[in-house]
């Protein structure tokens, strides 16, 4: 069996200066690179928010819980993976895009992006590329570790979906950043109750 690291949504719009910048996002990107260089994962993947028309997820008057300002629009600079992750280009095995027409907090809602950056399944006869869980299973991955942005939203949802999908799941809180830091203790409790291993 194999293991995988899932890097959640380390994108410009979720880092300082972005539409939904989270404090410490730039530093998290750099520390994730050091972590990957120090570990020996069988697979390393990343997820991207990739919104086209996600409905009420975008709002001119957001509540900052269920609705948000426009962010991570497909093909925009804000949706791009942060350049601090560039050293991982040779080891990144896939990028999974999510949320074209939905909120899609969990990375497990994402499908493998085509190498040239085009969205899969766009042609009349095209088949969609694999969802993250299916891609991992095809490679006999049974254990995942999750890092990225944001602890209390997309990382939280990805971790819980990993457990639901049957993967042995761990998270490294020091390699995540939260929208609301006060939410983190509750998220950690929720993860522990779900059987998630908390590392570091």
C-alpha positions as CSV (number, residue, x, y, z in Angstrom):
1,X,0.0,0.0,0.0
2,X,1.0,3.6,-0.4
3,X,0.7,7.0,1.2
4,X,0.0,10.5,-0.2
5,X,0.3,14.1,0.9
6,X,-2.7,16.3,0.0
7,X,-1.8,20.1,-0.2
8,X,-5.1,22.0,0.0
9,X,-5.7,25.3,-1.8
10,X,-2.4,27.0,-1.4
11,X,-3.4,29.7,-3.9
12,X,-2.7,33.4,-4.2
13,X,-6.3,34.4,-3.3
14,X,-5.9,32.5,0.0
15,X,-2.6,34.1,0.8
16,X,-1.8,37.7,2.1
17,X,-2.8,40.2,-0.6
18,X,-5.4,37.9,-2.1
19,X,-9.2,38.2,-2.2
20,X,-9.5,36.0,0.9
21,X,-5.9,36.2,2.2
22,X,-5.2,34.2,5.3
23,X,-2.5,35.3,7.6
24,X,0.6,33.2,7.3
25,X,-0.4,31.7,4.0
26,X,2.9,32.5,2.3
27,X,4.9,31.0,5.1
28,X,2.8,27.9,5.1
29,X,3.6,27.4,1.4
30,X,7.3,27.6,2.1
31,X,7.1,25.3,5.1
32,X,5.1,22.7,3.1
33,X,8.0,22.6,0.6
34,X,10.5,21.9,3.4
35,X,8.2,19.2,4.8
36,X,7.9,17.4,1.4
37,X,11.7,17.6,1.0
38,X,12.2,16.0,4.4
39,X,9.6,13.2,4.0
40,X,9.3,10.3,1.6
41,X,5.7,10.3,0.3
42,X,4.7,7.9,-2.5
43,X,2.5,10.6,-4.0
44,X,2.0,14.4,-3.6
45,X,-1.1,16.1,-4.9
46,X,-2.6,19.6,-4.6
47,X,-6.1,20.9,-4.8
48,X,-7.3,24.2,-6.3
49,X,-10.5,26.2,-5.9
50,X,-11.5,26.8,-9.5
51,X,-14.7,28.8,-9.6
52,X,-16.7,29.7,-12.8
53,X,-20.2,30.3,-11.4
54,X,-20.5,28.9,-7.9
55,X,-23.9,30.4,-7.2
56,X,-24.5,31.8,-3.7
57,X,-20.9,30.9,-2.7
58,X,-20.0,34.3,-4.3
59,X,-21.8,37.4,-2.8
60,X,-21.5,41.2,-3.0
61,X,-22.6,41.1,0.7
62,X,-20.9,38.0,2.1
63,X,-21.6,36.6,5.5
64,X,-18.0,35.2,5.7
65,X,-19.3,31.8,6.7
66,X,-21.3,30.4,3.8
67,X,-20.8,33.2,1.2
68,X,-17.6,35.0,0.2
69,X,-16.3,37.7,-2.0
70,X,-15.3,36.6,-5.5
71,X,-12.1,34.5,-5.4
72,X,-10.2,31.8,-7.2
73,X,-11.9,32.5,-10.5
74,X,-10.9,29.8,-13.0
75,X,-7.8,30.8,-15.0
76,X,-7.1,33.9,-12.9
77,X,-3.9,34.8,-11.0
78,X,-5.7,34.4,-7.7
79,X,-6.6,30.8,-8.6
80,X,-3.0,29.8,-9.4
81,X,-0.9,27.8,-7.0
82,X,1.4,30.0,-5.0
83,X,4.9,30.3,-6.5
84,X,6.4,29.2,-3.2
85,X,5.3,25.7,-4.2
86,X,7.3,25.8,-7.5
87,X,10.1,23.7,-6.0
88,X,7.6,20.8,-5.8
89,X,7.0,20.9,-9.6
90,X,9.0,17.7,-10.2
91,X,7.3,15.8,-7.4
92,X,3.7,17.0,-7.7
93,X,1.8,14.0,-9.1
94,X,-1.5,15.8,-9.8
95,X,-3.6,18.9,-9.3
96,X,-7.3,18.4,-8.5
97,X,-9.7,21.3,-9.3
98,X,-13.0,21.8,-7.5
99,X,-15.9,24.2,-7.3
100,X,-16.6,25.3,-10.9
101,X,-20.3,25.5,-10.2
102,X,-20.5,24.8,-6.4
103,X,-18.8,25.9,-3.2
104,X,-16.8,22.7,-3.0
105,X,-14.8,23.1,0.2
106,X,-13.4,19.5,0.1
107,X,-10.5,18.5,-2.1
108,X,-12.3,15.2,-2.6
109,X,-14.8,17.1,-4.8
110,X,-11.9,17.9,-7.2
111,X,-11.1,16.2,-10.5
112,X,-7.7,15.8,-11.9
113,X,-6.7,18.8,-14.1
114,X,-5.3,18.2,-17.6
115,X,-1.6,18.8,-17.9
116,X,-2.0,21.9,-20.1
117,X,-4.5,23.4,-17.7
118,X,-7.7,22.8,-19.7
119,X,-10.7,21.6,-17.8
120,X,-11.5,17.9,-18.4
121,X,-14.8,16.8,-19.8
122,X,-15.4,19.9,-21.9
123,X,-15.8,18.3,-25.2
124,X,-19.0,16.5,-26.4
125,X,-17.4,13.1,-26.2
126,X,-15.0,13.7,-23.3
127,X,-15.0,11.7,-20.2
128,X,-14.3,13.4,-16.9
129,X,-11.0,12.8,-15.3
130,X,-10.9,11.0,-11.9
131,X,-12.1,12.4,-8.7
132,X,-9.4,12.6,-6.0
133,X,-10.5,9.5,-4.0
134,X,-10.6,7.3,-7.2
135,X,-7.2,8.5,-8.3
136,X,-5.7,7.6,-4.9
137,X,-7.4,4.2,-4.9
138,X,-6.1,3.4,-8.4
139,X,-2.6,3.9,-6.9
140,X,-3.3,1.7,-3.8
141,X,-3.1,4.7,-1.5
142,X,-4.5,3.8,1.9
143,X,-3.1,6.6,4.1
144,X,-3.2,10.4,3.5
145,X,-1.7,13.4,5.3
146,X,-3.4,16.8,4.8
147,X,-1.9,20.3,4.9
148,X,-2.8,23.7,3.4
149,X,-5.4,26.5,3.6
150,X,-7.7,27.0,5.4
151,X,-7.7,24.9,8.5
152,X,-11.3,25.7,9.4
153,X,-12.8,25.4,5.9
154,X,-11.2,23.5,3.0
155,X,-8.6,21.6,5.1
156,X,-11.3,20.7,7.6
157,X,-13.7,19.4,4.9
158,X,-10.9,17.5,3.0
159,X,-9.8,15.8,6.2
160,X,-13.3,14.7,7.1
161,X,-14.0,13.5,3.6
162,X,-10.7,11.5,3.6
163,X,-12.0,9.6,6.7
164,X,-15.4,9.0,5.1
165,X,-13.7,7.7,2.0
166,X,-11.9,5.1,4.1
167,X,-8.4,6.5,4.1
168,X,-6.3,6.4,7.3
169,X,-6.0,10.2,7.7
170,X,-3.5,12.5,9.5
171,X,-3.2,16.3,9.5
172,X,-0.3,18.6,10.4
173,X,-1.8,21.7,12.0
174,X,1.5,23.6,11.9
175,X,1.3,23.3,8.1
176,X,-2.2,24.9,7.9
177,X,-3.5,28.4,8.4
178,X,-7.0,29.3,9.6
179,X,-9.5,32.0,8.5
180,X,-10.5,32.4,12.1
181,X,-7.8,31.1,14.5
182,X,-10.3,30.8,17.3
183,X,-12.0,28.0,15.3
184,X,-9.0,25.7,15.4
185,X,-9.5,24.1,18.8
186,X,-13.0,23.0,17.7
187,X,-11.8,21.7,14.4
188,X,-9.0,19.7,16.1
189,X,-11.6,18.2,18.4
190,X,-13.8,17.3,15.5
191,X,-10.9,15.6,13.7
192,X,-9.9,13.6,16.8
193,X,-13.5,12.4,17.2
194,X,-13.4,11.2,13.6
195,X,-10.3,9.2,14.2
196,X,-7.8,11.6,12.5
197,X,-4.2,11.5,13.7
198,X,-2.9,14.9,14.7
199,X,0.8,15.3,13.9
200,X,3.2,17.8,15.3
